[in-house]
Amino acid sequence: MNTTIPPLVLCLSGHDPGGGAGLQADIEAVGAQGAHALGVITALTVQDSRDVRRVEPVSAALFAEQVNLLLADSRIAAIKLGLVGSAEQVPVILDAIARSRVPVVLDPVLRAGGGSPLATTPTARAILEQLLPVATIATPNADEARRLSGAASPADCAARLLAGGCEQLLITGGDEASPEVENHWFHRDGEHEVFRWPRLAGGFHGAGCTLASALAARLALGEPPRVAVRRAQAYVHECLQRALKTGRGRAIPGRWPPGRWPR
């Protein structure tokens, strides 16, 4: 028996039956970094590789029971927040953050890549007003950053969101129309860095989940935030280069390098 315990990342995310996004993305991406994911499902979904048809939140009571039991049993090193099933789950999440005192990576999921809304208005408000202020780093895509902040440019979005209490932001540009993918990292102390990546052909499903969970794992491993941000992005770019076409819609990240699975 291996007695070495890898860093544990508590992942609170929705379930994607196709495995492109959500908790399965978290488990694979966290594992690929050398950490271990503890997963609690926030919502069940009816979706395929093209879009989401339905979202069914897990009850706040059941959600709380699972989270509390895990926290009592395990010592976690980071928290990754994905799809929030309902505003009623937010007090449970806030309590877990307060008790754990570990880095928190927030992926503020508001819409599916296919365009369907995933967060109700009360849930989106709770993400903005309650979860964003306690996040170590949030990873909205450009559209989510604009929706949350009401601003247009990455710099203006960051100014408003960082003023709300979030320590760092990584605003991603994978779905923008720029020739290259431009990801903007902002720190509330004024630091700003632009990461540019070659734009790959085709559309992808689950890149944001993969990025946030890889970043949480790298923070759990003890990397400084700026190093973790760069390495998590590099990992995602590699995943997209070996993306899998599992359905008729968008490809999903190939989160495990060739040869990593046991034969």
N, C-alpha and C positions, 0 to 999 in steps of 0.2 A: 504494500500500500504506500502511495506517495503521500508523505506527511507535510510536504511543502504546500502551503495554501496561497494561491495567487490572490492578488487584490480583488475584492468583491465590488461589483458595480450594481447598484439597485436601479433597475430599469422599469419605469412606469410608463407603459405604452399600450396602444391599441393592437388588436390582432388582425393581420392581413392574411387571409387564407392562402393567397398565392405566394407568400414568403418574400415578396419584394420589399416591403416596408414593415413598420411596426416592430413588435417584439422579436420576431424571427431575425429581422435585420440587426437588432440590438445584440442578440445572442451571438450571431455569427461575427459581427464586427468587433465586439468586445473580446471574444475568444481569439480572434486573429491577432489581437494586440498582446496576448499573453495574460489577460485578466479573465475573470469569471463573472457571468451575468446572473443576477437574481432577478426574476421577472414577475411582475404583477400586471395583469391585463386591465386596462382602464375601460375598454369598449370592444365589443365584437362588431365586425363589419361584414357587409355583403359587398364584395368587390372582386374585380378581376384586374388584368394588367392594363385595362383602359380607363376605368373610373370606379368610383364608389357608389353603390346603389342605396346603401342603408347603414346607419350607425346605431348600435344599441348599447348605451352605457351600462357598465357594471354598477350595481347598487353601491352607494357610498358605504353602507354597513359592511357588505361583503369585501369591498375594496379595503376598508380600514382593518378588518380582521386579518386579512392576508399580510398587509404591510406591517402591522404591529407584531405579528408572530415572527416575521422575518427579522425585524429589528431586535427582537428579544433573543433571537437565536444566533445571529451573525453580526460580525463587525464589518461594516461596509466602509469602502474607501472613497466612493463617489456616488452621485445620484445622477441619472439621466432621465429627463422628463420629455416624453413625446406627446402623443395625442392625449388631451385631458378629456375624459368622457363626459363630465358634467361639472358645473360650478360647485355642486355639493361635495365633490371629491377634493376640492382645493384645501379646505381646513386639514384634511388628513395629510395631504402632501406637505403643507406648511409645518405641521407637527413633526413629520418625519425629518424634514430639513433641520428644524430647530434641535431635535434630539441627536442627530447624526453629526452635525458640524463638520461636514466634508464638502469638497467642491461640488457644485451643482451646475449641470449643463442643461439648458432649457432649449428645446426645439419647439417653438411656438406654432404648432400645426393648426392652421385655420381653414385651409382648403386642400382638397386632393389635387394631384397633378392633372387630373382630367377635368377639373373645374368645380366639382361638387363641394359645397360647404361641409366642413367637418365640425366646426365649433359654433354653438349657439351664441347669440349676442351676450347673454350673461356669462357664458364660459369665456368668451374672448375678453370681456371686461375683467374677469377675475385673473386671467393670464397677465393682462397689462398692469393691473393695479396691485395684485398680490404676489404673483409668482415672479414676474420680471425683476422687482426690486430685491429679491433674495437670491437671484441667480449669480453664480460666479461668471458665467459666460452664456449668452443667448446666441443662437445660430439661425436667425430668420433668413429666408430668402428675400430678395429685393421686394417682391410683392407683399410679403408678410410685414416687412419693415415699414413699408408705406402705409399699410392698413393700420398697423398698431400706432404709428406716430402721427399720421396725417400730413407728413412731409413728403418731399419728392426725391431729393438727392440723397445718396448714402450718408453724406456728412450731416445734412439736416436731420435725417431720420435718427442718426446716432446721437446727435446733440439732445434731441427730445427724449429718447429712450434712456440714455445714460443719466439724464437729469432725474429720472424716476427711481434711480438707485442701483440699477444693474452695473456690475463692475466692468464687464467687457462685452463687446458685440462682434460677431463675425457675420457680416451681411453678405450672402452668397448671390452670385449672378448667373447661375447655371441656366435659368429660364429667360434671361434677358437676350436682347438682340445684338449685343456687342460681338465683334469678330473673335475676341478671346473671352474666356470666362474670367471675370474680375471679382475677386472676393475681398471685401474691405474689413480689416480688423481694426477696431477702435478700443481704446482703454480710457477710462474716465479721467486719468491723469493727463490726457491730451495726446497720447501716442496714437499714431495712425499708420498702418502699413497696407499696401495693396498687393495681393498675391494674384498673379496672372498665370492661367493654365490654358493650353491649347484646347480649343472647342472641338469636341468629338461629334461625329455625325450621329443623328438619330436622337430620340428622346429616351429618358430614363425614369424609372420609378423606384424610389427608395434611396436616392442619393443623399437626401437631407438626413434621413434617419441614420444612415451609415456614417455620415460625417459626425453627427452629434454623439453617437454611441462610441465611435472610435476615439473621439476627443475626450469623452468621460473616462474611458479606459486608460488613456495616456496620462491624464491627470491622476488617476488612481495609482498608476505606476510611479508617480512622484515627479514627473517631468514639469519644468516651469511652463506656465501657460503659453508663452510665445513659441516655445519649442513644440509643445503639444499641438498647438494650432497648425503649425507648418507641417508636422508629420502626419496629422490626421488628414489634412487636405491631400498630401501626396499619396496616402493610402487609398483615398476615395478615387483619385484620378486613375490609379492602377486598377481598382475594381471596375471602373467604367470601361477601361480598355479591354477587359475580358468579360464584359456584360453578357448575360444569358437572355435569350429570347424564349421565355416560357409560355407565352400566349400570343394573342393577336394584337396586343397593344404595345406598350413600351417595354424595353429591355430592363432587366434588374441587375444591380451590381453583382459581379462575381467576387464575393467577399473572401473566398478562400483561395490562396495561390495554388497553382498546380502542384500536386504532390503532398499537400497538407492533410488530405483525408487519408485515413488508414486504408490499406488495401488487403 
